Amino acid sequence: EGEVQFWKEGAPEESAGPFHDERWDDENFVEMQEECGRLSAMNVAAGGGRGANVTVIALGLPVVSSRKKYDGEEDDDMRVVQSREEYIEDIDKLPMMKVFIPSLVEKLKHEKQNYRYEVYLGFDKGDPVFDNNEIRKQITATMKSTTGSSPIRFHWFQYEGFQGKVFWIYDDLFRQAYHDGADYFYMVNDDLLLLTPGWVDRFVGALEESSVMPGFGVAGPLDIRDTHKHHMCFAFHGRLHFEIFGFFYPPAFQNWWSDYWATLVYGPSATFWFKDVQVRNTEIEGRRYPAFWEGNDFFQEEVANGRKALARFCRCKAAGGEWKLASCRMSPFESSGLQTASKRIVVPRAGGGKRPRVEF
């Protein structure tokens, strides 16, 4: 009971609409819905807006040059039977150069609003390709050549001890982007193919028009490769998400689980799953990491904690109180011994001189 089931028969019939997995309804869900309803009725405006003419979209992009190539078959629960690791050393063959960056540039031509895109790239210390200054300069130059005059900038970050823990990288990249002043945050893969133009307008519009309050909730597309899934992937958040939780994704999750966590926590009234906005997770060169199946052991607890946090936030705002940003807490896995000894090393971004980025 309470075990996550990712797969079910048949594809979603509706082309768009709210997300709701009734199997996870509990007293925390009911309380969260009631408190959000009270806040919604008060028509509370969002606070802390930057008021800039340009909306900044931060895209978190963990990258690795090694990919998991699988030998043999996979069993029913998608665990890997056997894998081998291969490296991609040709810049032009890197998935982000073949798939993500070209599709990003092409689809941005159709956006109506004034956006700037900041791509935050995170790589592992010791990666034979990305942890090489000369190669990284070549990659950056190639990306800038591909993006041309598009309003896209790139920022590199190096991490130690985060191998396979892709959501720890996402979380830190988005923290950096938050403190840089980004308005919205989109979790993407280096091999993600963006198929539908106008996706930014759709996602931003949905969050800004959230019935609870502007910026409240999560938005995302449909991965056409996995139409039989009943949860949304590739989550898109606003600043308010971080200000409520103090993190973007529970640090107990090393990889997987976070998109599903967000949709279950926010519930149907604030989960905007655009099934007519489509992407494809190509895995063109294989997977980047094995699945973190241990996340299933504490998934239900993290969903409950998230719903409780939303209920407290809505109750506080409805009463006219000031919600204090939680610290960037790492305790959920520090206390349980899940975190390996790690040290984050940040690479200075272009234009920053020799000074390293500020650690938050």
C-alpha positions in Angstrom: 0.0 0.0 0.0 1.3 3.4 -1.0 4.0 1.9 -3.3 4.6 4.1 -6.4 3.4 2.5 -9.7 4.7 4.4 -12.7 3.0 2.5 -15.4 -0.6 1.7 -16.3 -2.5 0.5 -19.3 -3.5 3.0 -22.0 -2.6 6.6 -22.7 -4.3 9.6 -21.1 -7.5 10.3 -23.1 -7.7 14.0 -22.4 -5.4 16.4 -24.3 -5.0 18.8 -21.4 -6.3 19.3 -17.9 -5.5 19.0 -14.2 -3.6 16.1 -12.8 -5.0 14.0 -10.0 -3.9 10.6 -8.7 -6.7 9.6 -6.2 -4.6 6.7 -4.8 -2.6 9.3 -2.8 -5.5 11.2 -1.3 -5.2 11.3 2.5 -5.8 13.6 5.4 -2.8 15.7 4.4 -4.2 16.1 0.9 -7.6 17.1 2.3 -6.0 19.7 4.6 -3.8 21.1 1.9 -6.8 21.5 -0.5 -8.9 23.2 2.1 -6.2 25.7 3.1 -5.4 26.4 -0.6 -9.1 27.0 -1.2 -9.3 29.5 1.6 -6.3 31.4 0.2 -7.7 31.2 -3.3 -11.0 32.8 -2.1 -9.0 35.8 -0.7 -7.4 36.6 -4.0 -4.0 37.2 -2.4 -1.3 38.7 -4.7 2.2 37.3 -4.9 4.9 39.3 -3.2 8.6 39.7 -3.9 8.3 40.2 -7.6 11.3 41.8 -9.3 9.2 43.9 -11.6 11.6 43.6 -14.5 10.6 44.0 -18.2 12.4 40.8 -19.1 11.2 37.5 -17.6 14.2 35.2 -16.9 13.8 31.5 -17.5 16.5 29.3 -15.9 17.0 25.9 -17.4 18.8 23.3 -15.2 20.9 21.0 -17.2 23.1 18.3 -15.6 25.5 16.9 -18.2 27.8 13.8 -18.3 30.0 12.5 -21.1 29.4 8.8 -20.0 26.2 7.0 -20.8 24.8 3.7 -19.5 24.6 1.1 -22.3 22.4 -1.8 -21.3 23.2 -5.4 -22.1 20.4 -8.0 -22.0 16.7 -7.3 -21.1 15.2 -5.3 -18.3 12.7 -6.8 -16.0 9.2 -5.5 -15.3 10.1 -2.9 -12.8 12.8 -1.3 -15.1 15.8 -2.4 -13.0 18.9 -2.7 -15.1 20.2 -6.3 -15.6 23.6 -5.3 -16.7 25.2 -2.1 -18.0 28.4 -0.9 -19.4 29.7 2.7 -19.5 30.8 4.4 -22.7 32.1 7.9 -23.1 31.3 10.5 -25.8 34.3 12.6 -26.7 33.2 14.2 -29.9 31.6 17.5 -29.1 29.2 17.3 -32.0 28.0 13.9 -30.7 27.1 15.2 -27.3 23.4 14.8 -26.7 22.9 18.5 -25.8 24.6 19.5 -29.1 22.6 17.1 -31.2 19.2 17.3 -29.5 18.5 19.8 -26.7 20.2 23.1 -27.8 19.0 23.0 -31.4 15.4 22.3 -30.4 15.6 25.0 -27.7 16.7 27.6 -30.3 14.1 26.6 -32.8 11.1 26.7 -30.4 12.1 30.0 -28.8 11.4 31.7 -32.1 7.7 31.3 -31.4 7.5 32.8 -27.9 5.4 36.0 -27.7 6.7 37.5 -24.5 10.1 39.1 -23.6 12.2 36.3 -22.1 15.8 35.7 -21.4 17.1 32.2 -21.0 19.9 31.3 -18.6 21.2 27.7 -19.0 22.9 26.3 -15.8 25.0 23.3 -16.7 26.3 21.1 -13.9 29.0 18.4 -14.4 30.9 16.0 -12.2 34.5 16.6 -11.1 36.7 14.3 -13.1 34.4 14.0 -16.1 36.9 13.5 -19.0 35.0 15.9 -21.3 33.2 18.5 -19.3 35.9 18.8 -16.6 38.4 19.9 -19.2 38.8 23.7 -19.5 39.8 23.7 -23.2 37.0 21.3 -24.2 34.5 23.2 -22.2 35.5 26.4 -24.0 35.0 24.7 -27.3 31.6 23.4 -26.2 30.6 26.9 -25.0 31.7 28.5 -28.3 29.8 25.9 -30.3 26.7 26.5 -28.2 26.9 30.2 -28.7 27.4 29.7 -32.4 24.2 27.5 -32.5 22.1 30.0 -30.4 23.2 33.0 -32.5 21.3 36.1 -31.5 18.9 34.2 -29.3 18.7 35.6 -25.7 20.5 32.6 -24.2 23.4 32.5 -21.8 25.4 29.6 -20.3 26.8 29.1 -16.8 29.0 26.1 -15.8 29.2 24.5 -12.4 31.4 21.6 -11.2 30.4 19.2 -8.5 32.3 16.6 -6.5 30.6 13.6 -4.9 27.3 14.0 -6.8 27.8 11.2 -9.4 24.4 9.7 -10.3 22.7 12.1 -7.9 21.2 14.3 -10.6 18.5 15.9 -8.5 21.1 17.2 -6.0 22.6 19.0 -9.0 19.3 20.3 -10.2 18.5 21.6 -6.7 21.8 23.5 -6.4 21.7 24.8 -10.0 18.3 26.2 -9.3 19.4 27.7 -6.0 22.1 29.5 -7.9 19.6 30.7 -10.5 17.2 31.9 -7.8 19.8 34.0 -6.2 20.8 35.3 -9.6 17.2 36.6 -9.9 15.6 34.0 -12.2 11.8 34.1 -12.4 11.1 30.5 -13.5 13.0 27.2 -13.4 12.7 24.3 -15.9 14.2 20.9 -15.3 15.5 19.5 -18.6 17.8 16.8 -19.9 20.7 17.1 -22.3 18.9 14.7 -24.6 15.4 16.2 -24.3 13.8 17.2 -27.6 11.4 20.1 -27.3 8.6 19.6 -29.9 5.9 22.2 -29.2 6.5 25.9 -29.9 5.1 28.5 -27.4 5.8 26.2 -24.3 7.2 29.1 -22.2 4.1 31.3 -22.7 1.9 28.4 -21.7 3.8 27.4 -18.6 4.3 31.0 -17.4 0.7 31.9 -18.1 -0.6 28.9 -16.1 1.4 29.6 -13.0 0.7 33.3 -13.1 -3.0 32.6 -13.4 -3.0 30.0 -10.6 -6.3 30.1 -8.7 -4.4 29.9 -5.3 -2.1 32.9 -6.0 0.2 33.9 -8.8 3.2 31.6 -9.2 1.7 28.8 -7.1 2.0 25.3 -8.5 3.9 23.3 -11.1 3.6 23.1 -14.9 5.0 20.7 -17.4 4.7 18.9 -20.8 3.8 15.4 -22.0 6.7 13.2 -22.9 5.3 11.5 -26.0 7.6 8.5 -25.5 5.8 7.7 -22.3 2.1 8.5 -22.9 1.2 5.5 -20.7 2.6 7.3 -17.7 0.1 8.9 -15.4 2.3 11.6 -14.0 4.0 14.6 -15.4 7.7 14.8 -16.1 10.1 17.8 -16.6 8.7 20.2 -13.9 8.5 23.9 -14.4 8.4 26.1 -11.2 8.3 29.7 -10.2 10.3 31.5 -7.5 7.4 30.9 -5.0 8.1 27.1 -5.1 11.5 27.6 -3.6 10.3 30.2 -1.1 7.7 27.8 0.2 9.9 24.8 0.7 13.5 26.1 0.9 14.5 23.6 -1.8 13.3 22.7 -5.2 13.2 18.9 -4.7 13.4 16.9 -1.5 17.1 16.1 -1.1 16.1 12.6 0.0 15.7 11.9 -3.8 18.9 11.4 -5.6 17.3 10.9 -9.0 13.7 10.0 -10.2 10.7 10.7 -8.0 10.8 14.5 -7.9 8.4 15.3 -10.7 5.9 12.9 -9.3 6.4 14.3 -5.8 5.6 17.9 -7.1 2.4 16.8 -8.9 1.1 14.9 -5.9 2.0 17.7 -3.4 0.4 20.5 -5.4 -2.7 18.3 -6.3 -5.1 18.9 -9.2 -5.8 22.5 -8.5 -2.2 23.6 -9.0 -0.7 21.0 -11.3 -0.8 22.2 -14.9 0.0 19.2 -17.1 -0.1 20.4 -20.7 -0.5 17.2 -22.7 -0.6 19.2 -25.9 2.8 20.7 -25.1 5.1 17.8 -26.0 8.7 16.8 -25.5 10.6 13.5 -26.1 13.1 12.1 -23.8 15.2 10.6 -26.5 18.0 8.8 -24.5 19.8 9.0 -27.8 23.1 7.9 -26.3 21.7 5.8 -23.4 20.8 6.7 -19.9 23.0 8.9 -17.7 22.5 6.9 -14.4 20.8 3.9 -12.9 17.5 4.6 -11.2 17.5 5.4 -7.5 14.9 2.8 -6.4 15.5 3.5 -2.7 13.5 6.7 -3.1 10.4 4.5 -3.0 11.1 3.8 0.7 10.4 7.3 1.8 8.4 8.7 -1.1 5.1 8.7 0.8 6.6 10.5 3.7 8.0 13.2 1.5 4.7 13.7 -0.2 3.0 14.1 3.2 5.7 16.6 4.3 5.2 18.6 1.2 1.5 18.8 1.5 1.8 19.8 5.2 4.2 22.6 4.1 1.8 23.9 1.5 -1.1 23.8 4.0 1.0 25.8 6.5 2.0 28.3 3.8 -1.6 28.9 2.7 -2.8 29.2 6.3 -0.1 31.8 7.0 -0.8 33.8 3.9 -4.6 33.7 4.4 -4.1 35.1 7.9 -2.0 37.9 6.6 1.2 36.5 8.0 4.7 36.7 6.5 6.1 33.4 5.3 9.7 33.1 6.1 11.9 31.3 3.6 13.1 28.1 5.0 16.9 27.5 5.0 18.4 25.5 2.2 18.1 22.4 4.3 20.0 19.2 3.7 19.0 17.4 6.9 16.6 14.8 5.4 19.5 12.8 4.0 22.3 14.0 6.3 20.5 12.6 9.3 19.7 9.3 7.6 23.3 8.8 6.3 22.3 8.9 2.7 24.6 11.7 1.7 28.1 10.9 0.6 30.9 13.1 1.6 30.9 15.7 -1.0 32.3 19.2 -1.7 30.8 21.5 -4.4 33.3 23.3 -6.5 31.9 26.1 -8.5 33.4 27.2 -11.8 33.4 31.0 -12.3 31.1 32.0 -15.1 32.0 34.2 -18.0 32.3 37.9 -17.1 32.8 37.1 -13.5 36.6 37.6 -13.5 38.6 35.2 -11.4 36.3 35.3 -8.4 34.3 32.2 -7.8 30.5 32.3 -7.5 29.0 33.1 -4.2 28.1 30.0 -2.2 24.5 30.2 -0.8 
